[in-house]
Structures are given as structure tokens and as C-alpha cells.
Amino acid sequence: MTHSSMRGVFAVSTTPFTPDGAQDLAMYARSIERVLAAGVDGVLALGATGEALALTDSEREAQIRHLITTVDGRVPVVVGCMAYRPHEVSALITQAAELGASAAMVTPPFYGGLAAADAVAALSPVLATSELPVMVYNNPHSTGVDLLPADLVPLLEHEAFWSVKETSGEATRIRELRGALGDGVEVFVGADGLALEGFTQGANGWVAASSWLTPARCVELWRQAREGDWSAAVQSWDRLAGPLGQIEADPAFISLIKRALGELGLAQGAVRTPLPTASDDAVTTLVATLQEMGEEH
């Protein structure tokens, strides 16, 4: 699978749990089929929305296996490979490759408060040895370091450098990344609340947690923007901006997504501690908006 074939809307999966707290792989498969039927271009698993750091090693492996089997080659599968030390990240990438993933997503080492140059230095050996194309996830809110376009340029020496998921929230960052990195690296919108803004700047796709909730609407917006139908895209954005903004602004956004999915008939169970639980009012507001948009039980 070539880099250029991995574009468009990548739905970011949750990890559903049963009432007793076990991973619910049957519900996971149902959720995958739902987003595939809506036309998403890929699935990204084991990111923050998927509660990756709350899973055991065996749960992680079981989820990847189930995802690969369920998707069955219909779209690319990206697996989050996040750990503190570079060799641990590389080991996760090797596992994902052996299980059949299409690509890996990595972050800079989190918590350490690294300077950008040190963060890139930690990523470089990971990309140098990766068996898979790599998406570098710029998420300064979680990692404590904002990787500017110029900071990422040294990674261009690595053939595995496939893409950037950009979540800084800076309004012009997509355009700046495309200018600095050229046509050989795909740039994905990662901040759902800036999706349309990113599309106008030439983003190659959208890694969208919101598309696990409302996949058809997210796919529709992306297709309209890609085809240059900006009038229709603005109308679609007017419908989507409210719920996407609510999700992004809520500190309990993972719980909010999962609880809303439960109200739509896809029971997800609770988030694992220490993640916070979304309020009843927030869930009610989001579900009402989604139902107005056509999402049904």
C-alpha cells in the first residue's frame, strides 16, 4: 500500500468495554462495520480516544488482531504506537507490522517536557528502523512539546516518514506544514474543530475522533472539500461545527463520545480510570444534536 493511497477520513476508534470492564471485541467489530459502511478511508486505533495507555499488553494485541481481521483489507489501518522510550515505540511498531497494520502513529516522548529538537532526536531512530509508514502526531497539549514545521524537516531523511497528524490548534499550521515538508509527506487535520479550515489549506485528510460518532457527515464534508464544492462544504460545516466543538472543548471528551455512542445503540461501557466521566447534560446536548443531523439508534 503506497503512501499516496492513505488519504481521506480516518475514523479514530474507541475501545468498548463490557459492564464488568472487559474489552468488548464484538461491539468493536460492530462499530468498525458502521464506519466502513459510511465510507471512511481508514481506521486509526489505539490512540488517546482508544484509551491505549489503559490497556494491558494482551488487550492491545487482541484489539489489533480483531481490527485487522474485521477490516480485512478494505481500508488502511493505522495503529497508535505510543511509549516513553524510543525502543519501546519501535517494539510496538514491530508488533503492529507483524499483525498486519498498514501504518503506525507515534508521538514525542510525553511528560518529560522535552525541547522540540530533543523530541525529534528521539523520534529519528524510530523512523529509521520502522517497518511501517509512520504518522507523527503533534499533540502539544498531551506531550508538552509543539513540533513546528521546521522542527520536523530533519525527519524527511527517513523513508518511513509518511504523515503528520496536526493538533496544535494553530489556524495556519496545515499550510505551514505543507510548505515546509513538501509533497512527500501527507498532512492530516487532527483538531476536529478546525477541520474545514485545514481543508482549505490543502490537508490530505482528517484523523477524526468525531467520525466514530457521525461518520457519514464527516465523510460528506471531506468529499465536498476535496471536490472543491465549498458552498456545500460550508453548509455541512454549519451542521457539524457545533457537536465537534462541544467534543473538543470537553475535558471528558472520550467519555462523551462513548456515552453518546451508547445512546445511539452502540454500548461502550465506562472509560477506565483515571479518565473523567462526561456529565449527563453534555451527553444529552450532544445526542440531541446528532439526532437532528440524522444519527439514529
Disulfide bonds with the S-S distance in Angstrom:
none
